[in-house]
Amino acid sequence: MTRALHVLMALALVFTVVGPLRSDLPSWAWSWWLLASLVALALWARARRTAHGQGTAAASPSGVGSGFWPGPMPAPLRPALLMLLSAALIDLFMGLWHGGGWDLLRQDGKVLLSLPMAWLVLAGLGLQAQQTEVYRGQETGGQAMRGHSSGPQATGLHQPAALYEALCWAMGLQMVVALAVALYWPRAWLPATPIPWATAVALNVAVLAPLALVRPGASGGVDCSFEGRSWRLGLGLAVLAGVVAVVLSRSRAAWVVLPWLGLLMVAFAPRRAPAAVAVLAMMGAVLGAGLWYDSLQPAQVERGMRLLDLVQELTQWSQSDAGTSVGSRLVLWEAAWNSLWAHPWVGIGVEARIALVQTVVPPDTLPDVAPLVHVHQQFLNQAVDHGLPGLMAALLCAGAPFALAWRAPTTTMRWQCLGVGVVHTVGLMFNANMTHGTYAVNFGLVLMAILWMQASRDAAGGHDA
């Protein structure tokens, strides 16, 4: 059964790598991770039966793990899990109230399951490892039979860095694939809607960037490959590939990852003042180069990197209409705000919201894009659908990464969670990302990856400086 768990995890990693190629591939990755967690649950149940039959403490689910991971549901997960569960329950109740609209609940469900699935996989590996120690103790009469096993076996990871490295490889290669997609396909032909696709890539950048920037030796001097300069260089190149893919997508909401990376570079730099000056100069140069490049392109709906169009639309926001990217959002947000206060407690439901959107922005207004069916913001979209309860559900979902950061045991995990929270929240402010399965899957995957990476560092005996 342990071999089946490893095979399922390998399949999940493969589909994670190729996810940017097609909009259905992330769901395949999610399916394999779900099956892996179910196998891990079976391992947990078998270990519990064995412990009950033999009267041992070593394999008992309540005694598994060394320190923080991967024993019973860790306390730092509970606030975030409670927030996600509350969001899903609100959406379930409001969906039943309106007699439909299950799409959003399905996306919430993927995110809700991410934390328990991550814990189950870790607990399953840990229980199986300790069960192995129990059998060895029976054969040798050693201490494992008495529940005193220690070292990496007690943490449930035979090779503590293996899962860490596999996740980094998968996420890094996914960003290389995303770069190839962004180079080959124009923005309108991306496998998923551009903003969810680009923001999903930016989430990976937010997870890997702190690992590339953390100082050597911050893991307590553990002799693991992720401590080496070449490993950090590889992570940095993967982050660079993801950044270029995000920029080439021309999805400006996802570009929040760029200033976030600047903040990370300053935070992890030995001398912060010079680093801050260098980052500001570099960002100014990049912005100036983008505006200059746009000025050389012929005027069109989406010119070059769309920076010059953004500046022009923002300077004319008071006269904006539904014919531009910024203007359509402002018109839709005003209509959504009015709809919320006209129906504050239960909203108007999904079908009425689609009719409202297509009345405000008729399909022939923006002929270069598909007919709009949402209000281009997750918070207001759920508020229109489900009233103030829906708005609360959206806020709870956006706040879950920050709750993980608040209870994170290490600095690296805290920066990862904060980065995911910032990218996720900004993405939700400018598009209804959670209505897209591709984005919901990737959001759930990065939450799982953060937990697994932290568990692997703990198993190696590492900690942040």
Secondary structure, DSSP 8 states (H G I E B T S, - for coil): -HHHHHHHHHHHHHHHHTGGG-TTHHHHHHHHHHHHHHHHHHHHHHHHHHHHHHT-STT-GGG-SBTTBSSSS-GGGHHHHHHHHHHHHHHHHHHHHHT---HHHHHHHHHHHHHHHHHHHHHHHHHHHHHHHHHHHHHH--GGGGT---SHHHHT-SSHHHHHHHHHHHHHHHHHHHHHHHHHS-GGGSSS-HHHHHHHHHHHHHHHHHHHHS-TTTTTT---GGGSHHHHHHHHHHHHHHHHHHHHTT-GGGGGHHHHHHHHHHHHSSSHHHHHHHHHHHHHHHHHHHHHHHHHS---SS-TTSHHHHHHHHHTGGG--TTSHHHHHHHHHHHHHHHHHHSTTT--HHHHHHHHHHHHS-TTTSTTS----S-S-HHHHHHHHHHHHHHHHHHHHHHHHHHHHHT-SSHHHHHHHHHHHHHHHHHHHHS-GGGSHHHHHHHHHHHHHHHHHHHHHHHTT----
